[in-house]
Amino acid sequence: MIQSLNSALDNMLDSDPDVIIFGEDVGYFGGVFRTTDGLQEKHGSHRVFDSPLSEGGIAATAFGMGLNGLRPVVEIQFADYIFPAYDQIVNEMAKVRHRSGGEFWSPVTLRTPAGGGIRGGHHHSQSPESQFTHTPGLKVVYCSTPYNAKGLLISAIESNDPVVFFEPKRCYRGPFYETPTAYQPGLITRRQKFRRVTTQSHLVRQD
C-alpha cells in the first residue's frame, strides 16, 4: 500500500503544479512510514517540505493555502494527533463553501495513518474516523487495499472539498493475498431473494 500511495502523490505532483505536500518529517525523511519517500528529491523542497510539530498549525496553513488557489496534501503523522486540528477541519474547512455561498472552497487533503495492529500503544492506535463522518461539507475516506488506495487518494486530491484520508497502517506493507481483480471487497451479489455480502478486514481479531 505504501507504494500505491506514494505513486498517487507522485502522479498528482506531476500533473498539477498547485499540489504541494507538507507535514511532520514528510520531506527529507520521507515520512515516518516512508509514504513520501523520494518525493522531495524529485519535485523539490518548495513543493514537498517539513512542517513544525503543530497539527493545528498544519491544518490552518493548509486551509489558507487552499483558499488562495493551492491544493495542499498534508500528513498528520498519526490519526491520534489529529485532534489539535479538529476545530480548523470541522469549523473552518468543512464550512467555508457553504458559509461563503460557494465563493470559496477548501481543496485540502489530510492524510493520516489510523488503526491498530502494529503494537503502537494507546497514542498510536486510535481510529477516530467516526468523529468526522457526521460533519457536513467534509469527506471522509478510509482505503483498504493497494488497489483502491491509489485511486481514492487521487480522487481526494482532485476534490474541491476537504477530505480526511485515513490509511490503515496495519496494511501499509501487507499481507495482501488476493489480486485486485479477484473480487471487490464489499461487493453485494443478488441470488433470487437472498443477498451475499463479501467483506475483508485485516483489523478484525481472529482467534
HELIX and SHEET records of a PDB file:
HELIX    1   1 ILE A    2  SER A   15  1                                  14    
HELIX    2   2 LEU A   39  HIS A   43  1                                   5    
HELIX    3   3 GLU A   55  LEU A   67  1                                  13    
HELIX    4   4 ALA A   79  TYR A   81  5                                   3    
HELIX    5   5 PHE A   83  ALA A   85  5                                   3    
HELIX    6   6 TYR A   86  ASP A   87  1                                   2    
HELIX    7   7 GLN A   88  MET A   93  3                                   6    
HELIX    8   8 VAL A   96  ARG A   99  1                                   4    
HELIX    9   9 PRO A  128  GLN A  131  5                                   4    
HELIX   10  10 PRO A  146  GLU A  158  1                                  13    
HELIX   11  11 LYS A  169  CYS A  171  5                                   3    
SHEET    1   A 6 VAL A  48  ASP A  50  0                                        
SHEET    2   A 6 VAL A  19  GLY A  23  1                                        
SHEET    3   A 6 ARG A  71  GLU A  75  1                                        
SHEET    4   A 6 THR A 109  ALA A 114  1                                        
SHEET    5   A 6 VAL A 163  PRO A 168  1                                        
SHEET    6   A 6 LYS A 139  TYR A 142  1                                        
SHEET    1   B 2 ILE A 188  ARG A 191  0                                        
SHEET    2   B 2 PHE A 194  VAL A 197 -1                                        
END                                                                             
